[in-house]
Amino acid sequence: MYLHLGQDTIVMTDRILGVFDLDNTTVSKHTRDYLGRAQREGRVIDVTYELPKSFIVCENDGIEKIYLSQMSPATLLRRVREDNVG
C-alpha cells in the first residue's frame, strides 16, 4: 500500500518507520540534531511549498530518508486507515 505525502510524492507504507509532528518533536534538542544531521547528509526531502507540519521517516535498503510534509500526522494516519478499510 502507498501513502501520498504531498506534491507528487508517495511512499510504501511498509517502509515508514514513523510519522512525527514537527511542532511537538522539534522541542527536543535530540530531534533537532537528528534532523540537522539528516539535512547535511542530503537525506531530507521537502515535499511541500508550505510550512511543513510533519516529518516522515522511511527506510529503503538500509537508508533512512526524511520527508517534510504540509499534512498533519493525523491526516496521514487517516489516509492509511482509509486505505486499509477500502
mmCIF file of the C-alpha atoms, coordinates in Angstrom:
data_MODEL
# 
_entry.id   MODEL 
# 
loop_
_atom_site.group_PDB 
_atom_site.id 
_atom_site.type_symbol 
_atom_site.label_atom_id 
_atom_site.label_alt_id 
_atom_site.label_comp_id 
_atom_site.label_asym_id 
_atom_site.label_entity_id 
_atom_site.label_seq_id 
_atom_site.pdbx_PDB_ins_code 
_atom_site.Cartn_x 
_atom_site.Cartn_y 
_atom_site.Cartn_z 
_atom_site.occupancy 
_atom_site.B_iso_or_equiv 
_atom_site.pdbx_formal_charge 
_atom_site.auth_seq_id 
_atom_site.auth_comp_id 
_atom_site.auth_asym_id 
_atom_site.auth_atom_id 
_atom_site.pdbx_PDB_model_num 
ATOM 1  C CA . MET A 1 1  ? 0.000   0.000  0.000  1.00 0.00 ? 1  MET A CA 1 
ATOM 2  C CA . TYR A 1 2  ? 1.109   3.569  -0.651 1.00 0.00 ? 2  TYR A CA 1 
ATOM 3  C CA . LEU A 1 3  ? 0.731   6.828  1.228  1.00 0.00 ? 3  LEU A CA 1 
ATOM 4  C CA . HIS A 1 4  ? 0.587   10.202 -0.533 1.00 0.00 ? 4  HIS A CA 1 
ATOM 5  C CA . LEU A 1 5  ? 2.745   12.702 1.409  1.00 0.00 ? 5  LEU A CA 1 
ATOM 6  C CA . GLY A 1 6  ? 2.163   15.808 -0.679 1.00 0.00 ? 6  GLY A CA 1 
ATOM 7  C CA . GLN A 1 7  ? 3.036   17.254 -4.059 1.00 0.00 ? 7  GLN A CA 1 
ATOM 8  C CA . ASP A 1 8  ? 3.778   14.219 -6.265 1.00 0.00 ? 8  ASP A CA 1 
ATOM 9  C CA . THR A 1 9  ? 5.367   12.099 -3.545 1.00 0.00 ? 9  THR A CA 1 
ATOM 10 C CA . ILE A 1 10 ? 4.175   8.695  -2.392 1.00 0.00 ? 10 ILE A CA 1 
ATOM 11 C CA . VAL A 1 11 ? 5.890   6.108  -0.207 1.00 0.00 ? 11 VAL A CA 1 
ATOM 12 C CA . MET A 1 12 ? 5.161   2.482  0.515  1.00 0.00 ? 12 MET A CA 1 
ATOM 13 C CA . THR A 1 13 ? 3.581   2.183  3.958  1.00 0.00 ? 13 THR A CA 1 
ATOM 14 C CA . ASP A 1 14 ? 5.735   -0.801 4.901  1.00 0.00 ? 14 ASP A CA 1 
ATOM 15 C CA . ARG A 1 15 ? 8.807   1.468  4.529  1.00 0.00 ? 15 ARG A CA 1 
ATOM 16 C CA . ILE A 1 16 ? 7.542   4.024  7.067  1.00 0.00 ? 16 ILE A CA 1 
ATOM 17 C CA . LEU A 1 17 ? 9.349   3.931  10.410 1.00 0.00 ? 17 LEU A CA 1 
ATOM 18 C CA . GLY A 1 18 ? 7.476   6.845  11.948 1.00 0.00 ? 18 GLY A CA 1 
ATOM 19 C CA . VAL A 1 19 ? 5.331   9.920  11.387 1.00 0.00 ? 19 VAL A CA 1 
ATOM 20 C CA . PHE A 1 20 ? 6.060   12.863 13.661 1.00 0.00 ? 20 PHE A CA 1 
ATOM 21 C CA . ASP A 1 21 ? 4.516   16.251 14.376 1.00 0.00 ? 21 ASP A CA 1 
ATOM 22 C CA . LEU A 1 22 ? 7.138   18.939 13.756 1.00 0.00 ? 22 LEU A CA 1 
ATOM 23 C CA . ASP A 1 23 ? 5.780   21.366 16.366 1.00 0.00 ? 23 ASP A CA 1 
ATOM 24 C CA . ASN A 1 24 ? 5.843   18.817 19.176 1.00 0.00 ? 24 ASN A CA 1 
ATOM 25 C CA . THR A 1 25 ? 9.014   16.896 18.360 1.00 0.00 ? 25 THR A CA 1 
ATOM 26 C CA . THR A 1 26 ? 11.383  19.720 17.493 1.00 0.00 ? 26 THR A CA 1 
ATOM 27 C CA . VAL A 1 27 ? 11.168  20.968 21.063 1.00 0.00 ? 27 VAL A CA 1 
ATOM 28 C CA . SER A 1 28 ? 13.740  18.257 21.812 1.00 0.00 ? 28 SER A CA 1 
ATOM 29 C CA . LYS A 1 29 ? 17.383  19.030 21.083 1.00 0.00 ? 29 LYS A CA 1 
ATOM 30 C CA . HIS A 1 30 ? 17.884  15.390 20.062 1.00 0.00 ? 30 HIS A CA 1 
ATOM 31 C CA . THR A 1 31 ? 15.248  15.664 17.341 1.00 0.00 ? 31 THR A CA 1 
ATOM 32 C CA . ARG A 1 32 ? 16.661  18.954 16.074 1.00 0.00 ? 32 ARG A CA 1 
ATOM 33 C CA . ASP A 1 33 ? 20.146  17.403 15.969 1.00 0.00 ? 33 ASP A CA 1 
ATOM 34 C CA . TYR A 1 34 ? 18.801  14.338 14.128 1.00 0.00 ? 34 TYR A CA 1 
ATOM 35 C CA . LEU A 1 35 ? 17.027  16.450 11.514 1.00 0.00 ? 35 LEU A CA 1 
ATOM 36 C CA . GLY A 1 36 ? 20.024  18.765 11.128 1.00 0.00 ? 36 GLY A CA 1 
ATOM 37 C CA . ARG A 1 37 ? 22.386  15.836 10.570 1.00 0.00 ? 37 ARG A CA 1 
ATOM 38 C CA . ALA A 1 38 ? 19.996  14.260 8.052  1.00 0.00 ? 38 ALA A CA 1 
ATOM 39 C CA . GLN A 1 39 ? 19.755  17.596 6.221  1.00 0.00 ? 39 GLN A CA 1 
ATOM 40 C CA . ARG A 1 40 ? 23.547  17.909 5.985  1.00 0.00 ? 40 ARG A CA 1 
ATOM 41 C CA . GLU A 1 41 ? 23.753  14.324 4.690  1.00 0.00 ? 41 GLU A CA 1 
ATOM 42 C CA . GLY A 1 42 ? 21.166  15.030 1.985  1.00 0.00 ? 42 GLY A CA 1 
ATOM 43 C CA . ARG A 1 43 ? 18.562  12.645 3.385  1.00 0.00 ? 43 ARG A CA 1 
ATOM 44 C CA . VAL A 1 44 ? 15.781  15.222 3.854  1.00 0.00 ? 44 VAL A CA 1 
ATOM 45 C CA . ILE A 1 45 ? 13.229  15.580 1.073  1.00 0.00 ? 45 ILE A CA 1 
ATOM 46 C CA . ASP A 1 46 ? 10.903  18.571 1.264  1.00 0.00 ? 46 ASP A CA 1 
ATOM 47 C CA . VAL A 1 47 ? 7.591   17.706 -0.408 1.00 0.00 ? 47 VAL A CA 1 
ATOM 48 C CA . THR A 1 48 ? 5.820   20.969 0.389  1.00 0.00 ? 48 THR A CA 1 
ATOM 49 C CA . TYR A 1 49 ? 5.894   24.577 -0.685 1.00 0.00 ? 49 TYR A CA 1 
ATOM 50 C CA . GLU A 1 50 ? 4.201   25.493 2.582  1.00 0.00 ? 50 GLU A CA 1 
ATOM 51 C CA . LEU A 1 51 ? 5.316   25.357 6.189  1.00 0.00 ? 51 LEU A CA 1 
ATOM 52 C CA . PRO A 1 52 ? 5.758   21.644 6.994  1.00 0.00 ? 52 PRO A CA 1 
ATOM 53 C CA . LYS A 1 53 ? 3.603   20.145 9.734  1.00 0.00 ? 53 LYS A CA 1 
ATOM 54 C CA . SER A 1 54 ? 5.130   16.691 9.913  1.00 0.00 ? 54 SER A CA 1 
ATOM 55 C CA . PHE A 1 55 ? 8.140   14.626 9.054  1.00 0.00 ? 55 PHE A CA 1 
ATOM 56 C CA . ILE A 1 56 ? 8.033   11.027 7.954  1.00 0.00 ? 56 ILE A CA 1 
ATOM 57 C CA . VAL A 1 57 ? 10.993  8.702  8.442  1.00 0.00 ? 57 VAL A CA 1 
ATOM 58 C CA . CYS A 1 58 ? 11.234  5.940  5.840  1.00 0.00 ? 58 CYS A CA 1 
ATOM 59 C CA . GLU A 1 59 ? 13.792  3.189  5.314  1.00 0.00 ? 59 GLU A CA 1 
ATOM 60 C CA . ASN A 1 60 ? 14.689  1.655  1.987  1.00 0.00 ? 60 ASN A CA 1 
ATOM 61 C CA . ASP A 1 61 ? 17.604  -0.760 1.595  1.00 0.00 ? 61 ASP A CA 1 
ATOM 62 C CA . GLY A 1 62 ? 19.085  0.335  4.918  1.00 0.00 ? 62 GLY A CA 1 
ATOM 63 C CA . ILE A 1 63 ? 18.992  4.053  4.079  1.00 0.00 ? 63 ILE A CA 1 
ATOM 64 C CA . GLU A 1 64 ? 16.768  6.421  6.054  1.00 0.00 ? 64 GLU A CA 1 
ATOM 65 C CA . LYS A 1 65 ? 15.025  9.259  4.235  1.00 0.00 ? 65 LYS A CA 1 
ATOM 66 C CA . ILE A 1 66 ? 13.101  12.003 5.972  1.00 0.00 ? 66 ILE A CA 1 
ATOM 67 C CA . TYR A 1 67 ? 10.187  13.602 4.156  1.00 0.00 ? 67 TYR A CA 1 
ATOM 68 C CA . LEU A 1 68 ? 8.825   17.002 5.227  1.00 0.00 ? 68 LEU A CA 1 
ATOM 69 C CA . SER A 1 69 ? 5.090   17.257 4.546  1.00 0.00 ? 69 SER A CA 1 
ATOM 70 C CA . GLN A 1 70 ? 2.494   20.001 4.871  1.00 0.00 ? 70 GLN A CA 1 
ATOM 71 C CA . MET A 1 71 ? -0.003  17.391 6.080  1.00 0.00 ? 71 MET A CA 1 
ATOM 72 C CA . SER A 1 72 ? -0.535  16.774 9.761  1.00 0.00 ? 72 SER A CA 1 
ATOM 73 C CA . PRO A 1 73 ? 0.256   13.360 11.254 1.00 0.00 ? 73 PRO A CA 1 
ATOM 74 C CA . ALA A 1 74 ? -3.486  12.914 11.929 1.00 0.00 ? 74 ALA A CA 1 
ATOM 75 C CA . THR A 1 75 ? -4.297  13.421 8.239  1.00 0.00 ? 75 THR A CA 1 
ATOM 76 C CA . LEU A 1 76 ? -1.627  10.952 7.184  1.00 0.00 ? 76 LEU A CA 1 
ATOM 77 C CA . LEU A 1 77 ? -2.867  8.382  9.698  1.00 0.00 ? 77 LEU A CA 1 
ATOM 78 C CA . ARG A 1 78 ? -6.443  8.827  8.475  1.00 0.00 ? 78 ARG A CA 1 
ATOM 79 C CA . ARG A 1 79 ? -5.296  8.186  4.894  1.00 0.00 ? 79 ARG A CA 1 
ATOM 80 C CA . VAL A 1 80 ? -3.578  4.961  5.917  1.00 0.00 ? 80 VAL A CA 1 
ATOM 81 C CA . ARG A 1 81 ? -6.669  3.785  7.812  1.00 0.00 ? 81 ARG A CA 1 
ATOM 82 C CA . GLU A 1 82 ? -8.997  4.642  4.922  1.00 0.00 ? 82 GLU A CA 1 
ATOM 83 C CA . ASP A 1 83 ? -6.832  2.674  2.504  1.00 0.00 ? 83 ASP A CA 1 
ATOM 84 C CA . ASN A 1 84 ? -6.861  -0.346 4.817  1.00 0.00 ? 84 ASN A CA 1 
ATOM 85 C CA . VAL A 1 85 ? -10.661 -0.308 5.039  1.00 0.00 ? 85 VAL A CA 1 
ATOM 86 C CA . GLY A 1 86 ? -11.441 0.301  1.369  1.00 0.00 ? 86 GLY A CA 1 
# 
